[in-house]
Structures are given as structure tokens and as C-alpha cells.
């Protein structure tokens, strides 16, 4: 029988699983050979809205561990586990909600995080997909706050692909990992609903292109100038 989510037993189970998950990811990530392409927009110290596909969650959790990023997480049991792992990896408090329930409150929480000086990192096709179909949340937060919208593509080889809706991947020990940063997008404050949709589609296209660029680097195509270990 599944324990109620408000029970002590459930909370202890989630906390233990989160600690173990973070420990395993730290151990595995320590073996990865990570390279990034393009200037790191997260290193500038100003809050931005990072955007990437849900499939790269595990790489993102390792790559940006220890930073006070706000990562929106669903209110599901899976979300409880993800939140526990992120907390153990040093991320700040996660705004909780989903695109279908509590969407407005989640959006307000992300806006507050930016205004409090925190970067918001959004897995834009989450929490349930469809895969590589961007939802408008990241665009709306960037539009509302004036923070730059930063698209990121990630790839790894060799990696284990899961059978989940997002086809999430876990780089294997000593895998090569590539993170490709796109140009920060600054969205004008004044916009119509059609503009929001246009930016959402543009973000989708950009993320697919960055994902493909990261994969090409792993295939041996020379990295763009400015890539660094």
C-alpha cells in the first residue's frame, strides 16, 4: 500500500531516496568529461531564465549543482523525488506546480524568484510532455521580468536512454558531455498574444538546433570558437 504523501513514512522515504540519488549522480558526474560551447550566461551573476528540454535534466542537475537556481517541479510523487535530489545537490527551493494545475501560481513563483535575484531554469516541455514541445512558461517569465531567456542544448555519449515520455538520458561513466549555450534572447515588454506564441515557437526551434549542435560536437565536428573544457 502506498504511503500517504503527508505521512512521516513517505517524507522519510523521499528524503532517503533524494540523498541516494544525489550521491549517485555526484559520483557518476565526477567521471564525465564536460565541455561547454559559448559564453556561460549563468556565470554573470544576474538572474536569467534558462530553457532546455526535459531529457537533459540529469546533466543539468550535475552541471549546475550548488547554484541557487529555481527549478520548477511538478506536484506529483515523481516531482517530490526530483525536488529532494535537487535540494541535496545544492539547488535553491523549487517552485511547485504544473502546466495544468496551479499554472498561474507557478508562474507567479517563477517571476518572484527572478525578482529576488535567482535564475530560473525551466525544462520547457515538462512535466508530462509531449517531448520537445515547448510550453510558454519560460517565455512568459522572461517577458514579464525583462530577464534574458537563455536556451541550452545538451548531449552525451555514451548514454543510457530511458523509456519515459521525454526519452531522458543518463551519461554513462566517463561519457563525453556537451552543453551548448544559445544567444540570450531579450523579449520586449509590450507584446500581444500572437507575439508570445511566436517566441514560444522560436524557442522550440532554437532548442532543437542547439541539441543537434551538441550532438554534432560529440560526432567529431569541431566545436565553435570559444568552447572550453
C-alpha positions, 0 to 999 in steps of 0.5 A: 500500500502506498504511503500517504504523501503527508505521512512521516513514512513517505517524507522519510522515504523521499528524503532517503531516496533524494540523498541516494540519488544525489550521491549517485549522480555526484559520483557518476558526474565526477567521471564525465568529461564536460565541455561547454560551447559559448559564453556561460550566461549563468556565470554573470551573476544576474538572474536569467531564465534558462530553457532546455528540454526535459531529457537533459535534466540529469546533466543539468542537475550535475552541471549546475549543482550548488547554484541557487537556481529555481527549478520548477517541479511538478506536484506529483510523487515523481516531482517530490523525488526530483525536488529532494535530489535537487535540494541535496545537490545544492539547488535553491527551493523549487517552485511547485506546480504544473502546466495544468494545475496551479499554472498561474501560481507557478508562474507567479513563483517563477517571476518572484524568484527572478525578482529576488535575484535567482535564475530560473531554469525551466525544462520547457516541455515538462512535466508530462510532455509531449517531448520537445514541445515547448510550453510558454512558461519560460517565455512568459517569465522572461517577458514579464521580468525583462530577464534574458531567456537563455536556451541550452542544448545538451548531449552525451555519449555514451548514454543510457536512454530511458523509456519515459515520455521525454526519452531522458538520458543518463551519461554513462561513466566517463561519457563525453558531455556537451552543453551548448549555450544559445544567444540570450534572447531579450523579449520586449515588454509590450507584446500581444498574444500572437507575439508570445506564441511566436517566441514560444515557437522560436524557442522550440526551434532554437532548442532543437538546433542547439541539441543537434549542435551538441550532438554534432560536437560529440560526432567529431565536428569541431566545436565553435570558437570559444568552447572550453573544457 
